[in-house]
Amino acid sequence: MKALTQNDSALLCGRADAVREIVDNCRAERLTVVTGEPGMGVTSLLQAGAAPALRRRGFIVAVFSDWQGRFFATALKEAVAEAVRQAADEHFLAQGEPLDELLQRIRAATGKSAIVLLDQFEDYIRCHSNTVISDNFDAELAHAIATRKGMFVIGLQEYAIPAFERLGQHIPNLRGFQIQLPPLRVEDAREAVVSEGRAIDLQVEPAALDALTSAPVTLVPAAVPGKPASEEKGVHPFFLKVATGVLLDAETRLKSPVMRATTIEARGGVDRVVLESLDGAIAELGSTQVDLLFRWCTILISPEKHRLSVTEKGLNDYAGKWSRFAPRLLELLTGSGVLRSIETPEAIRYEISRDCFAPILRDWWERREAALVARRRAVFRVTSISVAVSSIVLMYVVWIIFGSK
């Protein structure tokens, strides 16, 4: 369920036009902003599509996404220097200079232009705002973009665009060259599934392809220009990848050479495959830890199934009698990738690691809640019957004792 990397470029189906536009913009020394709803594959596009394509054209390409902590700007420059060492000059080092000067020195030393792909930029926007650090980096990044000593591609999710606009005071025409990733076309989604299977020598039944690309959980409005969203449907890349990964793994365990529709049916359909995809990780927790996770879900997920961020103190306070289990559970959930920590200006907070995990975890919560309600009702019925039987027996005994006199 991770994003594609540069080694997975063959699996990046349906994004050739976006990759071509990024390359053309970089060759024209333009800033490119790539946006998408959660799960549309911005990270996959940058790492598996744009980065290899730009390297093939002779650019030095650095990809950076670790925005947390006070020293992210230093880490970014080191990532750029490492890209230079790998591509052109094994002795090249960053020297603590501003970003535009670093990029100018790269061009002078190697004769090549550097392109910096700033991925998951929404984390920078969230982690660094209204501080001296963010003000300085906003200005430094803007100056590097304006001087065109190197090129930049910024990837972020749609919800972060209003906050991202703060850079507009430094960068004119901030979103003048914006690429918005739509859902996959059905034919591209089918090719993506076939490519995933081919990578591990598995074929895919046509009926299985039909199921994967027509399930309610994977279908979303395609937003095709000129057509109402209700009339056009595309396929959600993240949920498609989740379902495909689970099913390919299941077939591999069964030593089957084909992904079959019967396997999908046996698991309750594609929707259930996706919505139960975290059940395995949760099943590895202890019973008390599961109870605590169930409790936390009510403050980590909104009723609309969006993720919320909560401080460690907030989680500890909400844990109640289970508070002593909270640190270990946080360690397990962050280690398994269910949760992540994020360092905001106010405090370190915890949230579900991906927006697309929120509806999956909410579904688990709802199923567990339904099971608990059913269990309480069953206990109540048994208790009520026992009380009724006991009352009848008691009345009969009283009648025997007193009625016979």
C-alpha angles and dihedrals in degrees: 000000000000125000119269116265134208088276091061099057092122089063095054097102125178097015101092093110092052092048091049091051092051091050092048092049092050092050087053090049095243131147110247123201117198117194137175144157115268111292097017090117108252091150092046091050093052098042102035099028116024100032097054092042092053093046090053088058093056101261124136104238128198123184118200131179108148102106101157126105133033095280101055092117091057090047090051093054091047089052089053091049091049090053088054091050091052096045109032121351121029091195098052116125135182111243102198094262124142116282096254092052091049091053091047091051090050091055092047094047099043106021088234133107120239122224119199119204108202103199128190089015090167086077090059090050091051099040097044121040134131093007134114088248094054094043091052095046093046089056094043093050092046092051091049090051094045095049092049094217085143137358129256135205115191120199122193142147122265096247090062095058096094091054091041089060089077087082088062090083088065102030118050115215089016095175098027090119103038126156116200114199114223126198116281119273111247093247091051091048090053091050090049091055092047090049092051090051094045090054089066097032096258125134122213125225115234089234090055090050090051091051094048095050098042104044116118092238093057099039117088134162108283095208093215110185111258096017129089111252090237091063097051127054130191132184124259106237097208098049090043090053092048093051093044093050094049093048095045089050090050093051091047090054089051089048090236118155091209137057101232135202089225090064089054091048092049089057093050098261135299093295091059092045090058098038093049095045093107094047092093094056091046092048089062090064124092120257094256091048090052090051090051093047088051089054093047093052090075091064099032095053127046121223086254088059097251122137120253128199120231132184120243088247090054091051091047092049092048092048090071112177090007095057093114088062094052100087093051093045091051089051092051095045094048091045092053092046096246092114133021134195120235125194109221125179090260103044147321108284135188127223141158105288096237131026089229091059090063097078090042093053091042089055089053089051092050092049091049091046090052091049091050092049091049090050092050090050091049091050090047092051092048091047092048092050091047091051091047093049091046090051092050092048091048092049090049091050091049090049091050092049100043101023093061094058 
